[in-house]
């Protein structure tokens, strides 16, 4: 049996507050407990605040700061700005909060959530005498599902992934893909005993037999870019142009995302250019010949497909009267 | 306090087994409990099986069946086939399982997971005398995170989303976006007390103050297509071509996904075509003039950008010697 215990009575946290002391005074922690702490109070205790510029409203300031703090814009619509943060998290508004923050400020993510978790774990050990694991939790949206769930953005003392690959199933056959993101499930479970408005930022999960790990962090929960099937354009336009099923077979080899399949792009461009067009591939370039307009159409489609795949592709300036177009791909330009 | 209680000793479930009786004989259920049941045993009890064709291995059969059962291929790579199922779920292999299934069979999703949840809830009421809610849980991957977490694919008796929009925050300001997918969090919490190989398909969550709802189902957890920022190509190539930040501003209005912003596509195409090219928009078409090769390049880029946005765009056949290209968008073709 597992118990999920809200820690009640934690006061409004301000910069410099000792979070471990606030928790230890209100909860009797036991060895093996997992202490799940909302990102908000971690950021508040660390003073991770930002302010709107003079005359700037909070929503505008949040969008501006999210862009500034992003390493990559993943999607941008009037309703949501989804970015990858420098921590590697993909989330709305770079995780910047505007509610439950006093004095008109905005709350940004901790500088190093795994470091915050490790520091809190050490402080809780001193304050309570107990050996606990710590999860820093934040509410994230999901691409295809409504509502948010809490996930782990920082972890200390436990292995965030439970790897059951290789265990036999009950028929003795090897289990296929079974890596469970237990740190995310711990964050979600903790979220069940609080509401955003009720001031229960700390929850204790008791009875979960986690694998101890002194070094693992929540970064293990981030999918490496080479395995990300939803990076912009992957397998998109080249397939759309070639009339294949939507997103059938990625044009980029997922195990070598730096190597674009120029033959695939050439085939797509040839189809758009029409029957009078020839497209050949060599030395990182596409050579297009045919009637000028048709060759141009094929070259333009190739440039677009390559751009969509994240490559910088340019057209070599044609000589006057030339009925050929050369599209040059800058090697490695998709990084 | 919330308790997560594994129901131990449930035998291997076969088609026609009475799941409610198996559970009620092994757990004392109380009014207000949430019974979280793994999809696997629901599918097994319902006999939701499929078999490989003669000579076909299980992995190949699974991929074939997943394609057959999909309403939309979302991503297809050598490592994963991500589809939208007829239920509206976006998941790998249409949720078809090949481990822990006897006799070489494959296990498919229940025909109607919300209906399965409702039926099980009614049976549990009869078998135990207690008024419980039911969640049917399955393990799903996530685009940007490693590992899987359990989510709710079927729900009966509780409202799957807790809507806190409109509640004041602790400073009295309106909370921004706070809709919590509690049914998904219940599924995740339940998953913490079992491993895939240990035969604990049923878990009781006790003490969660859910909102009763006799009609709501897990379909409420599915994001409507118009709000899906990660449908293929949305905001992709047109922005890449126009030199904006990756995916900055969607070219499609998310509130009217059927209306493509042709002006945005025209601006991108003009840039690719070069300074001698003019692109104008009217009546669902782009008109491109300029030197033949340049105009062709612009038209080809426009066709690619529109294809990437999911539109069928074609070139009107040019007259001999014509130095203009017309790109026609078929209205509504992105559906």
Interface residues (C-beta under 8 A of the other chain):
Chain A: X1 X2 X3 X4 X5 X6 X12 X67 X72 X73 X74 X75 X76 X77 X78 X79 X80 X82 X89 X90 X98 X99 X100 X101 X102 X139 X142 X143 X144 X145 X146 X147 X148 X149 X150 X151 X160 X161 X162 X164 X167 X168 X169 X170 X171 X173 X174 X175 X176 X177 X178 X179 X180 X181 X182 X184 X185 X186 X188 X189 X191 X192 X193 X195 X196 X197 X199 X205 X208 X220 X221 X222 X223 X227 X228 X229 X230 X232 X233 X234 X235 X236 X237 X240 X241 X245 X246 X247 X248 X249 X250 X254 X269 X272 X273 X274 X291 X292 X293 X294 X295 X296 X297 X298 X299 X300 X301 X302 X303 X304 X305 X307 X308 X310 X315 X318 X322 X323 X325
Chain B: X1 X2 X3 X4 X5 X6 X12 X72 X73 X74 X75 X76 X77 X78 X79 X80 X82 X89 X90 X98 X99 X100 X101 X102 X139 X142 X143 X144 X145 X146 X147 X148 X149 X150 X151 X160 X161 X162 X164 X167 X168 X169 X170 X171 X173 X174 X175 X176 X177 X178 X179 X180 X181 X182 X184 X185 X186 X188 X189 X191 X192 X193 X195 X196 X197 X199 X205 X208 X220 X221 X222 X223 X227 X228 X229 X230 X232 X233 X234 X235 X236 X237 X240 X241 X245 X246 X247 X248 X249 X250 X254 X269 X272 X273 X291 X292 X293 X294 X295 X296 X297 X298 X299 X300 X301 X302 X303 X304 X305 X307 X308 X310 X315 X318 X322 X323 X325
